[in-house]
Amino acid sequence: MDKVFRDPVHDLIKFNRAHDALVLKLIDTPQVQRLRNIRQLGAGSIVYPSATHSRFSHALGTAFLMKRVLEHFAELAPPPPLARTLAEDRELFLAAALLHDVGHLPFSHLLEDFAQIPHETWTVRIVRHPQSELHRVLTEANPRYPEQIAQLFNRTFKPAFAVKLLSSQLDVDRMEYLLRDSLCTGVTYGYFDVNWLIHSLRLVQENDDWELAIDWRKGLHTAEGYLLARYYMYQQVYHHKTARAADVLMRKMLQRAADLLRTGYDLPAIAPLQKLLVTPTELSLDDHLALDDTVVLFAVKSWCGVSDRILSDLAQRFQQRRLFKTLDIDESRYQDYAEKLVQLARDAGFDPRYYLALDRAADDPYKEGYFLKGLLAGENIFLLDNKGALVELSQASDVTRAVRNKTYSQDRLCFPEELRDKIVALFSA
């Protein structure tokens, strides 16, 4: 008997009530349910109105893709040792796929960058914490599960293919978010043939471990399409200038709120949010559980009416979608004009600390030779040739070779609309 979730990306997401009982129990934990109130794309709905999908739906989809991949490997008639691993660790791998994002702070990467706490760090902490409901459920299923899941997230687990399926340049997380983000933003850049990509996956014995690979003959072009989908999504969606401007405005607003709290200003915000802004390293498990997008959005709405002119103005701009404007400019040129920009902002009555910013959006479509020193799992994508040998993808693909080891970046100056004419004139002189 299956538990079925209707889903716009995967149609029907099914988990068997007997074989997948742990996943279903984990779904009901407060830590996973919290993800319903954290949007996958943060402030992305400011640009793409339908991009209101949550980390929860993404987590379900990621676990479902892991389930499909493991079923595919089982159908390939693996040798007995690998077959035992696939059967015995199936529950563990599905749980890890479901839980990979539970550590995210509100607005996902935006608050993560602001607080300088990687979400992976929080995920491991929650999994290991004895007072966590999630930890209790895992331990009841198997006392080793919390530590094994921590090893998976820390990239020290063996067999290494499981780590790569969770976090690499070819993982179920990336496959899922490309498809879901593409659908929910209404663009087609992120679509790729996920069914054929899964069908093309192989496990190859290498020394005393198993490596994840793609059948060269079947999956080369699908792998290229997958990489290009990610490249285009970053260029057209994730790094959209208006979405980045909204992020900058939110960061400046949070910076001002934090500065005020440090001076003793009585700012309307629940205690966990105040702690996140001022002393994020002191967040407790309960603090983390209390924080989601609704908490931040309610605070922003409250800040519209505070007496501090700067915070009130920034909050109103965010609420009313009066976002910062942008001007494409490289960092060196920005530095040449920095003093004039600061003076220009001050003359117009704007504190440059909160109303000027140089934002850099950067992405690496594919890194060849990207291995993490001292850890078991690397990130390269391998093809399996007809002789059973592993070939790194860029050695076989002209498309991949064209983007490998290249960082694509875009610097943009962000500023209030009131300064646009003067800033444009400054750089046009």
N, C-alpha and C positions, 0 to 999 in steps of 0.2 A: 504494500500500500504506500503510495507516494503523497508527500506534502507538496502542493503545487503553488507556485507564485506566478501570476501573470506578469509578463514583462515585455515592454515594447522592443527591446533589443533581441532577446533570446526566445521570445514567444512564451513558452512554458518552461520555467525553471523548476525542476523536479528533484526532490531529495527523498530517498526511501526512509520511511519512518523507523524501520528496523536497522538497516545497514548504515544510515546516516543520522542516527539518533543524536550523536554528539553535536553535529552541526545545528540541528534543530534546537537543542538545548542552549547552545551558545547564542543563537539568534535572539533568544528571549532574555539574555542577560542585559542589565542596565548599560553596560559598556558598549554593547553592539547597538542596542536600541537608541542610544544617544546619537548615533550616526545619522538617524533620520533628520536631525536638526542641524546638520552640517552640510552645506551645499558643496557639491563636487568642484565647481568652478568659482567658488568664493563670490566675488562681485561681478562675475561674468554675465549675470542676467541683466546688468545695466546696459550691455551691448546686445546680448542675445536674449530676448524676453523669455524664451522657453527653456533657458538653461538653468532651471531651478531644481534639477535632479540632485539627489543626495548621495553622500558617501555610503549610506545604507544600501541603496539599490546597486551601487557599484560593487560593494562587498559581496552581495548575493551573487551578482554576475561573475565575479572573479572566482568564487568557490565553485560555481557551476562549470566554468571553463576548466578549472583544475579537475573536476570530476570527469569531464569529457576527455581530457588528455590522458588521465590515468586509465580510463576504460579503453581508449585507443591502444595504449601500450600493452594492456592485458590481452587484447585481441591479436597482437603480433606474435603470439606464442613465444614469449621470452624464455631464456634458459631458467632452470629451476631456482637458482639463487636470486635472480632478479625478480622472478615471479613471486617468490616469497616476500621480498621487500615491497613490491607493489601491493600485495595483499595485506601484509601486516602493518604497513605504514600509511595505507590509504586514508584512514580516519585522521591521522596526524596531519597529513598534507592538506586535506580539505579544511581542517580547522585553521591551519596557518593561513590559507588563502582567504578565508572569511575574516580573519582577525588582522590582516596586514595593515589596516588603516585605523584601528581603534585609538591610536595615540594622537590623532590629528586634533589640533586646537581649532577654535572657531575660525571660519574663513580659510581653513586649510593652510596652504603654504604662506599666505599673507601674514597671519599671526605667528606662524612657525619662524619665519624670517625675522619678524619684529622681536620675538622673545629669545631668539637664538637657541631654541631647543628643538632638535630634529624629532619629527614625529615617531621615527623608529625607536628612539630612546624611550619615549613614553610608552610605546607599544610593549616593549620588553619589560618595562617596569610594571605595567598593569598585569601582564601575563604572570610575572613572578610574584606579585604582591599577595601575601596570604589572606589579606582582608578583601581582596577583589572577588566578587561573585564569579567572574570569568575564571579566575584561578581555581576556585572551588569546583566548578563544573569540570574543568580540565583534569584536576587531580582525582576526582571521583571516577573519571573514565580510565585514567592511567596516571599514577604518581609521577611518571617520568615526563609527561607531556609538557608541562610548563617550561622545563629546562630545555627540552628538545625544540620547542617552538622558538625559544630565545636563541638557540643555536642556529636555527634556520634564518631568523632575522639578522643575526650577527654574522651570517655567512660562514659559519664554521661547522655546519652539519655535513654528515656523510651518509648516503651518496650525494655528490655535489650537484647532480642534475636537479634534485629537489630545490636546492637554493636558486638555481638558474630559472626554474619555473616560477619562483616567487619574485625574484628580483634580479633582473639582468636586462640586456638589450633584446632578449627574446623571452618574455614572461607573460603569464596569464593576466597580470595586473595591467600591463601596457596594452595588451590585446583588447581587454575589456574597456578601458577608459577611452581608447581611440574610437571604438564603435559607439559607445554610449554618448560621449561628448559630441561626436559628429551628428548623431541623430537629434540630440536635444538642442543643439545650436542651430540646426536646420541647414548645415553645410554638408557637402559630400566628400570633403578632403580626407576624412578619416576612415573611409570605407576601404576594406581589403577583404580578401576571400578567407575568412577565419576558418571556415569548414575545411578548405583544402590545405590550409597551413597546418591545422591539427592533424589531418590525414597524412601529411608529409613528415611529421616529426618521428625521430628515431632515437633510440638509446644505444650507445656504442661503448663497449668495454674498453677502457684505457687504463693499463696497469691494474691497480686494484680498485678502480672506481668506474663510474658510468658517466659518460658525457652526453649532453643533449645535442642533437644534430637535426638537420633537415635533409631528406632525400634529395640529392642534387637533381636527378632527372625529373622528379615529380614537383619539387617545391622551389626551385631557384627563382622563378619569376614571381611566385607568390611572396617569397621573402623580400624581394625587391619592392613589391607593392606595399608590403607592410612597413618597410623602412620609409618609403616615400610618404605614406599616409601620416606617419608621425612627423616627418619634416614639414609637410604642408600644414598640419594642424598647429604646429608651433608658429609658423610664419603668418598664418591667416587668422587663427583663433586665440591661442594662448598669449601671443605677443601683440595682439591687436592694440593699436595706439590708445583707443578710448578705454579699453579694459585696463591697460597699464596705468593710464591717468587716474582711473578710479582707485586703483591700488595705491598709487602715490598719495592721493588725497586722504584715503583711509589711514595710511601710515603716519602722515603728518598730523592728523587728528589724534591718533593714539599717542604720538610723541608729545603733543601739547597736553593731553590728559595726564600722561605720566609725569610730565614736568610740574603740572599743577599739584598733583598728589604728593609729590616730594616736598612741596612747600607747605603742606598741611591744608591745602584748599579742600573744602567740603564738597566733593564731587559726587553726584548721584551715580552710583554703580555698586553692584553687589561685591562683597568682600573678595570672592575668588577672582573677579575681574580686576579689582584694584591690585591684588597680589600679582596677577599676571603682568600688569603694566609696570609695576615698580620692582618686585622681587620674584621674577618667574621661577627661579631655582628653588624657591620655598613652597611651590605648589604641592599640595597633598593629593592623594588619590581622590578624596571627596571633592576637592577644589576642581580637579580636572573633570570629574563627572558632571559638575554643575555648570561647566562652561560649554556653550554652543552658540550658534549664530544668533539665536533669538535673544540671548543675553546681551550680546554686543549691539544688535540692532535696537533693542529697547534703550540701552545706554545712549546710543547716538541720538535717538529721538529725544531723550531727556536733556542731552547736552545742548540742544538747540535753544533752550531757554535759560542757560546759566549766565551769570553776570560777566564771566570772562569773555571779552569781545572776540578773541581769536578762536577759542574753542567753539563758541556759539556760531561764529561765521562758518568755520570748517564743517561743523555738523549740519548746518542748514544747506550748505552747498551739496553735501552728500545726499541729504534727504530729498532735495529738490532737483537732483541730477544736474547741478551747475558745476560740472567737473572742470578740472584744470585743462587747459589747452596744451598742445605739444608742438615742438619745433624740432625737426630732425637736425642734429648737430653732433659732431664727434667731440670726445672729451677734451682733446687738446685745444680746440677752438673755444670750448666752454671756459676752460681755464684762462684763456687769453682775455675773455670778456667778463670774468667772474666779478671783479671789483665794480665794474660799471653796472652789471646786473643787480648786485646788492644795493648799490646806490639808487638805481632806478626804482627798485621795489620799495625802499625806505621813503623815497620822495613821494611815492603814491600811497603811503600809509600802510604798507604791508611789511610784516616782520619776515625777512628773507629766510630765517630758520624754518619757517612753516609754510612759506608760499613760493619757494623756489627749490627745485630738485633736478638733478640730472639722473635720469632713469636709464639703466642699461638692461635690455632684454637680450639674453644670449642662450644659444642651444648648440649642442654637438650631436648631429644626426646619427653618427656612428663612429665609435672609437675603436680602431684596430689595436690589438695588443693591450686592451684595458683589463689588466689583471690586478687584483688587490693583493699586495704583498703579504705573505704569511697566512692567507686564507685559502681554503680549498677551491672555491668556485670563482672562476673568472667570468668575464662578460662577453667574450667574443661569440659571434654566431658562426657555427660550423656547418658545412655541407658534407654529406657522406657520398663519396664517389662510388662508381661501380666496382671498385676493387676493395671497398671497405675502409678506405683511408679518409681521414678528416682533412678538409680544406677550408681555411678561413674564408668567409663570404666575399670579402673584397678582392681576393685573389681570383675569384671566378666571375665576378659581376662588375662590368664597366660602370653600371649605375651606382653601385655601392662605392666603388673606387673613386668616383667623382666627388663624393661628399665625406669620405672617411677622414678622420683626424682634422676636420675643419670646424672652427667655431664661427657660427653665424651670429653676429651681434648687431644691435641697433641702439644708438644713444639718442635720447630725446630729452630736451629741456621741457620741464613741466611748470606751469605758472597759471595764475588766475586770468580769466578772459579779459579783465580790465587792463592787463598789461600787454595784451597781444600786439596792438599797433606799435607801441613804443619799442617792444623787443624785436619785432620784425624790422622796424626802421634801424635799430641799433646794428643788427647783423647785415643789413643791406647797405650800410654806409661804406 
